[in-house]
Amino acid sequence: MTKLEEQLVSIAESSPLYPKEWRGLPDAPKTLYAFGNTELLKTRKFTIVGSRKTPANALKLGAQ
């Protein structure tokens, strides 16, 4: 196991670290993997989601 892998944290849906905003969403991941300060998950957060082939309607929405 590498040093990086040793620092990787697995956060199950049942964990208190799992974002409460995601609980109950039908397509929420069952497990999150985090690296770094997991206490930050308890504060205000934002996400960036990327795609290799972004649909045209998503590009329009993002431009708004």
C-alpha positions in Angstrom: 0.0 0.0 0.0 1.4 3.4 -0.9 1.5 6.4 1.4 -1.3 8.1 -0.6 -3.5 5.0 -0.3 -2.9 4.9 3.5 -4.4 8.5 3.7 -7.5 7.6 1.7 -10.6 7.6 3.7 -13.7 5.6 2.9 -17.0 7.3 4.0 -20.0 5.1 3.9 -23.6 6.4 3.7 -24.1 5.6 7.4 -21.0 7.7 8.4 -21.6 11.0 10.2 -19.1 12.5 7.7 -21.4 11.6 4.8 -23.0 14.9 3.5 -26.5 15.2 5.0 -27.6 17.0 1.8 -27.0 13.8 -0.2 -28.9 11.4 2.2 -32.1 10.2 0.5 -31.1 11.2 -3.0 -32.0 8.4 -5.4 -28.6 8.5 -7.2 -26.3 9.4 -4.4 -23.1 7.3 -4.1 -23.2 4.7 -1.4 -19.5 5.4 -0.5 -17.3 8.4 -0.9 -13.5 8.4 -0.9 -11.7 11.4 0.5 -8.2 12.5 0.9 -7.3 15.3 3.2 -9.2 17.0 6.0 -12.5 15.2 6.2 -13.8 17.6 8.9 -14.3 20.0 6.0 -17.2 17.8 4.9 -19.1 19.2 7.8 -18.9 22.8 6.5 -20.3 24.6 3.5 -19.1 23.0 0.3 -19.3 23.0 -3.5 -18.6 20.4 -6.1 -17.2 20.3 -9.6 -18.4 17.6 -11.9 -16.8 17.0 -15.3 -17.7 15.1 -18.4 -15.7 14.1 -21.4 -18.7 14.4 -23.7 -20.9 17.2 -22.3 -24.4 17.3 -23.8 -25.3 20.5 -25.7 -28.2 21.3 -23.3 -25.8 21.0 -20.3 -23.4 23.5 -22.0 -26.3 25.9 -22.5 -27.3 25.6 -18.9 -23.8 26.1 -17.7 -23.4 29.3 -19.7 -26.5 30.8 -18.0 
